[in-house]
Amino acid sequence: RYAKLHRIGEGSFGQVFRATDTRTGRDVALKHIRLRDLRSLPAAALREVLALRAVEHPNVMRLVATYTHGANLVLVLPLMRLSLHAVLDQRATPLPERAVRDIGAQLLAGLAATHEAGVMHRDVKPGNVLFGGDGMVQLADFGQARLRPDGCGDGAPLTAHVGTRWYRAPELLLGSTSYGAPVDMWAAGCVLAQLYTLSPLLAGASDIDQMFRVVALLGSPTSQRWPAATSLPDHGKLQLPECEPTPLGTLMPHAPDEALALLDRLLRYEPRA
């Protein structure tokens, strides 16, 4: 039914191809996930399928179909035009404010629907925010998704080694294994900030450097700013500097007050939706 045209992406999971649905004539994306054992699905692949099936929203990537092909599980997905990462990478000046508001609203709407379905995305970043030809923004790539412990999850410890470093929440950097939806809200805040800065707001060279950059932004994680910090596994392993928060307005001088207020709610040790 699906006629491959050419490869458009590749990752640790496998490859992504552009293809045509011979029944409808529409182009789609085929995500091939390698199967090491044909008798069972990898946990990550199963979670991605379950997550995509659980969330139905215009701003979340829709799973069209699944099938097996040789040693691959194939996810049939809508073909999106380009990623937010590509858009920002091509620009020399920030996006118009109206575009920033539109992208931000659609991203947060998709993320809200994801959380309402009991799912954590765990890898929100510009490369996983995609644009359709009609301007529709969709949250994509649920390869690291997991059912939330406070939703339908099994309550088992979670791994802190998820997401992409520059968008990783402070609790993950300190080894938390019992986090929830706020890790996605932090990442969304980093993405929204990047709409104004074009480059990542916190581009750490290592996990330790990343945490130091977080502290430089939010200030020292004192008991007043972050009461839960001392209970995290890696809290005592780092000697974090003592400093005051950096006002977001100094980092994003062109951002309007409404945007800075929203970012202040997202980019904190305990984000609030």
N, C-alpha and C positions, 0 to 999 in steps of 0.2 A: 504493500500500500504506500510506503514512503520511499521515494526515489532520492538517494543522496546526491547532492550537488558538489559540495566541497567542505573541508574542515574549517571551522571558524574559531576553535578554541581547544585547549588541552590543559590538563591538570593532573594531580596525583590520582584522582579517581578514574581517569580515562580521557575520552575525547568528546568534543561537541561538533556536530555536523549540521550544515544547512541542508534541508531536504524539501521536497515538494510532496504534499499529500495528493496522491493521484486521484482520489475520489472528489476532493473539493477544489483542487488547483491552488490551494494556499501553501505558502512556504511555512515551514516549521523548523524548530531546532530539535535535534536528536542527541540527547546526552547519554553516551555509552559509559556504563559503570562496569569495570572489570569484576568478574566473579571468580574468586579463587576456588570455590567449591560450588559446583552446579547444583548441589543438593540443598543449599541454604543461602539466604541473602546475607551480605555483610550487615552488621548492625547499623552502620552509617547510612547505607542505602535504604534499609527498611525504615529508619527514622525519617529520611527525606521523603519517601513516598507517603508515609503516614501523615507527616506534617503538611504536605501539599494537599492531601485529601481532606485534612481537617479544617483548613482555612479557605474560605470562599469570600473573596473581596476583590473589587476592581484593581486595587493597588497591591495585590499579591499575585505572584506568578501562578498561573493555572496549570495543573497537570492534565494534559489532554488524554494521554493513554500511556500504558506500559506494555512492553513485550520483551521477550528474550531473543537474542540473536547470537548464536555461537556461545562464547564464554562471556557474554555481556548482558546486563540488564539495561534496557533502553527506555529512557524517559522521553516521551514526546511532549514538547513544550512550545508555547507560542514563540515565534521568532521576533525578537526585539531589535530595534534599530541600533542602539549604542548604549554604553554605560555612562553613568555620571562621572566616573573616573576619566573616561575619554573626553567628555565635555570639558571638564576642568583642566585637563592636561593640554588642551588645545587653545585655552584662553590666556590672554596677557593681562586682561582687566577683569574685575569681578562681574558676576552676572547682574543684570538689572534687578532691582528690588522686587518687582512684580514676579519675575521668574523664580527668585529665591523663595518667595512666599508660596508660590504654587508648588514647587518641588518639595519644600518642607512640609506643607500641609498634606500632600499625597503620601510622602514617606511616613509621617506620623500616623496617618489614617490606616495604612497597611500594617504598621507595627501594632497599632491598637487592636486591629482585628486578629492579628497573630496571637497576641497575648490573651484576648478574650476566648480564643479557641484552646487555651491551655498550652501554648507552644512558645518556647524561647528560640529565637533565631540563632543567636550566639556568634554571628559573623556579619553584623551590619557594617558596611563600608561602601565607599563610592563605587567600587567594582561590582557590587551586588545590588545596586540601584540602577534599573534599566529603563530605557525610554522606548515607547512604541512610536509608530509613525504618526499617531494622532495626538502626541504630547502626553499620553498616559504614562505615569511613573509607576513602576512595579518593583516590589521587594522580591529578590530572586535568590537562588542558590541556598537551599535549606539543607545542604550536606552536613552541617554541624548542628542542626536543630535538635531539640530535645523537649519532651513533655515537661512542663514545669512541675517541681515538687509539690507546689500548692494547688496544682490542678489535678491532672490524671496520672502523674508520674508514679514511679514505684518507690520513691523515697530513698533510693540508693544514692551513695555519694557521687557527686558530679566531678568531672575533671576541670581543673583550672586552666589547662592548656588548650584553650579554644579561642577562636577569633583571631584577628590580625592585630599585632602588637600596638600599632598607633591608635587603635580604636578600642583597646582592651580596658575594661573598667578597673578601678583601683583594687577592688576586692579580689579580682582574678589575679592581679599582679602580686597580691600577698597570699595567694594559694587557697582561696576559699573553695570549699567543695559543697557548699549548701546555699548557693546564690539563687536569684530568681530573675524576674523580668527587668529589674533595674540595670542589669549589665547591658541589655539592649538599649535602654534609654540613654545610658552614658555614650554608647557608640553612636547613637543617633545624634546626640549633641555634638560629638566630634565631627560628624558628617555635615551637620548644619553650619557649624563654625567654618568648615572648609569652603562653603559656598561664598563666604566673604574673604577668606584668606587665600583661596585657590590651592595652597599647599597644606599638608596636614598640620593641625594645630599643635600636636604633641608627637613629634617624629623622633622617638627614642632609638638609639643605636643598639640597645639591649634591653632586656626586661628591667634590669636595675636602673638603667638610665631613664627608661620610660617612667618608672615610679618616681624618680627624682624630678622629672619634668611635671608630673602630676602635682607633686608637693609644691613646686615653684608656682604653679597656677592656683592651687586651692589653699595653700598655706599648710603649715605643719598639721598632721592628723592628731590633734589634741583630743582629750576626752570630751571637750565641748563640741568640736567640729565633727568628730567621728567616734562616738562611744564604743562601737563594735570592733574597732580596729585591733584592740589588744587580744581579741579572741581568735584572730586569723592565724593560720599555721606559720606564715613567714614573717609575721610582724616583728618578732624579736631578732630576726636574722639581718635586718638592715638598720643602720644608724642614719636615720633620715634627718635632713637639715631642719633647723628651726627658722621659720620665715613666715611672713604674713602673705595673705592672698594677693594675687596680681589682678587688678580690675580688668574685666574682659574688654571694656571699652578702649583700653590702651593697646590691645592686640588687634582689635577690629574697629578702628576709628570711624569707619564709614557705615557701620551697622546701626540701624535705628534702635531707639530705646526698647521698643516692643520685642525685637529680636534678642537684644542683650538680656532682657528679663526672662525670656524663654530659655535661653542658654544657661542662665544662672540657675534655673530649676533643674536642668538636665546635667550640667557639668558640676557635680558636687559629690561628696563622698557617699551620700545616700540620696540618689536622684529621686525627684518627685515628678510624676507624670502631669 
